[in-house]
């Protein structure tokens, strides 16, 4: 299983996402988590980056939001406890399982 974590350094939420994805990778041998640093607006536009952190499984966004603008911004996720900068561990597990 190939998971890509897209992020930019100006948003700290990617670090929490990376920790959660590392936990999931440890549970599933053979899972590879690749970090993709988005350095500027041109990179963001080239990959249709909808904010940091974005999490892709086999190239598809696990939490698609086609209405979100492309650009260098922190992403917001709806979680069971309200809005957050990263999906919960359970949300990530569920999204990966159903993808």
C-alpha positions in Angstrom: 0.0 0.0 0.0 1.4 3.4 -1.0 0.4 6.5 0.9 1.6 10.0 0.1 1.6 12.8 2.7 1.6 16.1 0.9 2.5 19.1 3.1 4.3 22.4 3.3 6.6 23.6 6.1 4.4 26.5 7.1 1.7 24.2 8.5 2.5 22.2 11.6 -0.4 19.8 11.3 1.5 17.6 8.8 3.7 16.3 11.7 0.7 14.9 13.5 -0.5 13.3 10.2 2.9 11.8 9.7 2.9 10.3 13.2 -0.6 8.8 12.6 0.4 7.4 9.2 3.5 5.9 10.7 1.3 4.0 13.2 -0.9 2.7 10.4 2.2 1.7 8.4 3.5 -0.3 11.4 0.2 -2.1 11.6 0.3 -3.0 7.9 3.6 -4.5 6.7 4.4 -3.4 3.2 2.9 0.0 3.6 5.1 2.8 2.4 4.4 6.4 3.4 6.1 8.9 1.2 6.3 12.6 2.3 6.0 15.1 -0.5 7.0 18.7 0.4 5.1 21.3 -1.6 7.5 24.2 -1.8 5.6 26.9 -3.6 2.4 27.9 -5.4 3.6 26.6 -8.7 4.2 23.1 -7.1 0.8 23.3 -5.5 -0.9 24.1 -8.8 1.0 21.3 -10.6 -0.3 18.6 -8.3 -3.7 20.1 -7.4 -2.7 20.6 -3.8 -5.7 21.4 -1.6 -3.8 22.1 1.6 -1.6 20.7 4.2 -1.7 17.9 5.1 -3.2 16.1 2.2 -3.2 12.3 2.3 -3.3 10.3 -0.8 -3.7 6.5 -1.3 -2.5 5.3 -4.7 -2.7 9.0 -5.9 -6.3 9.6 -4.8 -7.1 12.0 -1.9 -8.5 10.1 1.0 -10.6 13.1 2.0 -11.5 14.8 -1.2 -12.8 18.4 -1.1 -13.2 19.5 -4.8 -14.4 22.9 -3.6 -11.3 23.7 -1.6 -8.9 26.1 -3.4 -5.6 24.9 -4.6 -2.8 26.6 -2.8 -0.5 27.0 0.2 -2.8 26.7 3.2 -3.5 24.6 6.2 -6.3 22.1 5.5 -9.2 21.7 7.9 -10.9 18.3 8.5 -14.3 17.5 10.1 -13.7 15.1 13.0 -16.1 13.6 15.6 -15.0 16.3 18.1 -15.2 19.2 15.6 -12.9 20.8 13.1 -9.2 19.9 13.3 -6.0 20.3 11.2 -5.7 16.5 10.7 -8.1 13.5 10.6 -8.3 11.3 13.6 -6.4 8.0 13.6 -9.7 6.2 13.3 -10.8 8.4 10.3 -7.5 7.6 8.6 -7.9 3.8 9.2 -11.5 3.9 8.0 -10.6 5.9 4.8 -7.8 3.6 4.0 -9.9 0.5 4.5 -12.8 1.8 2.3 -10.5 3.2 -0.4 
